[in-house]
Amino acid sequence: MKIKEWAAFGMLGLVWGSSFLWIKIAVQEVGPFTLVAFRLLFGVLGLLVIMRWQRQSFPRDRRTLLAYLFMGVVNTAVPFVLISWGETKIDSGLASILNGTVPLFTIVIAHYWLHDEKITVGRLAGLAVGFVGVVVLVSRDFGPQGLHGNLWGQLAVIAASICYATAITFSRRHLRNQPPVVQSFMVLLLADAVIWPATLMVDRPFHLPQLPVTWLALAWLGLLGSCFAYLMFFYLINAWGPARASLVTYVFPVIGVILGIIFLKEVADWRLIVGTLLIVGAVLAVNNPFAAKPALAASAAD
């Protein structure tokens, strides 16, 4: 493993791990759909410049375009909105932890969808530990009156993780050997094409952000969290393979929790710490990334 590959790994962990902080900042002024629409727009513009610079061609066959549309909706549009809406209810650090459950869901979905990714006893034990970790986290929002509003925010982020797990399994089966820049561009383009009409219907009355910090957050999420991060991730997949590259997922909870505590004064209680340790430990156990035959893992795009 070369130094530049480790540098890409570190930058990717910082960029994606910090996305939860920037989302939390942006949703203070704009709605989740508006946030995602502008985030994707910035990402698309950045990737378009790279596409033209590399003189990449656009796919035209119907089957590939439909596969990209599915990825745009399930891998990007829906989970981006779910996470953004979830962060109107919960802390950014907690959102980063819950997003770290993506590989746990991936291993279950891949078991039924891919012939070479079956659940073993060790993986099943890891899934059980991860489930306990999620229960510990969401237990903060159970009260005598039943479901607390924050619980729905946590469930939204978990639903986003299921979307990511479904999409990464679908991508492995239907979009192999596609150029990384083209894949990144098409996914973001089609996701943004879906999001803008929904934004104009849901976030009413629609208004442009007024605060400079909101525009900074949107630019960061689009140019770094979407455009630059996608390119770095696909670079690592080509250099290390998907399992080792997906180790960056384990950095998210650490970065997300630390940034939330430092900049947003979020509180870390024992449930947050214990739940984090259980989930990260379960993800490592389930994926077993340094085994001879690594398990399929997944990425989290914010």
Secondary structure, DSSP 8 states (H G I E B T S, - for coil): --HHHHHHHHHHHHHHHHHHHHHHHHTTTS-HHHHHHHHHHHHHHHHHHHHHHHT------HHHHHHHHHHIIIIIIHHHHHHHHHTTTS-HHHHHHHHTTHHHHHHHHHHHH-TT----HHHHHHHHHHHHHHHHHHGGGEETTEE-HHHHHHHHHHHHHHHHHHHHHHHHHH-TT--HHHHHHHHHHHHHHHHHHHHHHHSSS-----SHHHHHHHHIIIIIIIIIHHHHHHHHHHHH-HHHHGGGGGHHHHHHHHHHHHHH-----HHHHHHHHHHHHHHHHHH-TTSSS---------
